[in-house]
Amino acid sequence: MSRPISAQINLAALRHNLSIVRQYAKHSRIMAVIKANAYGHGLIRVAKTLHEIDAFALLELEAAIQLREIGIHQPILLLEGFFSEADLISIDHYQLDTVIHHPEQIAMLAKHRANKKINLFLKINTGMNRLGLAPREGIKAIHTLKNLSHVGEITLMTHLACADDPAADREINDQLNIFSEILNITRLPCSLANSAAIIQHPQTHQDWVRPGIMLYGASPLIHKTATELDLKPVMTVSSKIIALQQLNTNDKVGYGGTFRAQQPMQIGIVAAGYADGYPRHAQTGTPIIVNGQRTRIVGRISMDMLTVDLTGITNIAVGSPVILWGDHLPIEEVAKAAGTISYELFCSLSSRVKVITTE
Ligand SMILES: Cc1ncc(COP(=O)(O)O)c(C=O)c1O
């Protein structure tokens, strides 16, 4: 028998979360963000489940090609665009859409001898200062791009830096003002909203919304839980107790002996560690569910195991079920206790964790 850790992927929850996106952004087209193996949920299974979506976005060219090869017919946008002329040949061949965020990409595109028209999302830097052209450069770029016979539709896009923060209206408005300078001149279709903006900033919905995290059932907002937003966890990671230990007062637990028992207590050893994707920085006190009852982690997370406090937990035995995050234990709570965010936990799920899909 293999180790008892597994990740259940609930496809009904994924469909439900898509319906929530639709409720928020009734008049926009939806581009599901499925980069990084669909945030760890499995590229192909997520793409097939979202078969009614208007488009997909990711940034790994190989993954985009894989989607085309299994017959995914919707537009697929490469969020960082292309890095070489060879990439452009693939974009052309597989009819992929591409972000353009840098003059070098425009120069490469101008030289490219295309077979078909390529649709572009021109990324404008409105204040995040990661990818994108300044608005004035953007206007020049549009002139150049419109003169290339192999350029198809052009859509303007930008990315918002603080959409998850309810106190950041000023930052959002600054970005929107910069974006509207170019939008008002060019009158092109556009895309701005990630999950947080879909929920909190309806004025950003426009032609295309780009949800990622909310599709997977985690809250994109600092101040609201997924349950409050009616989002359902798609991924539940569970395991089992594989050993029990009885501690005396002052006994220590795990590497470095960072946890010391204040009184006699029982602890359980769970088959889950940082090599499975559980965050090593999770502190003593991080919530976990054992046998349907909430308790806490004690001591350091090891590569393959972690230890849980069984004080007050009833009917425990080797083999008792454990939930690390997902159903009944929001991933955000675990992430917070480990000083990280749900996105990182999702993406860190290791390939050695077997995946069980439910419809
Ligand atoms: C350009 C872009 N749009 C949309 C998203 C989706 O963001 P979220 O997962 O917060 O909805 C991302 C994710 O990082 C992104 O990089």
The ligand as a Gaussian input file, in Angstrom:
#p B3LYP/6-31G(d) Opt

LIG

0 1
 C       -1.931000      38.631000     -15.554000
 C       -2.749000      37.842000     -14.592000
 N       -4.075000      37.900000     -14.670000
 C       -4.866000      37.202000     -13.814000
 C       -4.314000      36.416000     -12.821000
 C       -5.226000      35.673000     -11.868000
 O       -5.100000      36.180000     -10.572000
 P       -5.929000      35.559000      -9.365000
 O       -5.442000      34.168000      -9.200000
 O       -5.586000      36.417000      -8.208000
 O       -7.358000      35.608000      -9.778000
 C       -2.933000      36.352000     -12.705000
 C       -2.329000      35.565000     -11.614000
 O       -1.332000      35.846000     -11.044000
 C       -2.135000      37.077000     -13.621000
 O       -0.790000      37.029000     -13.550000

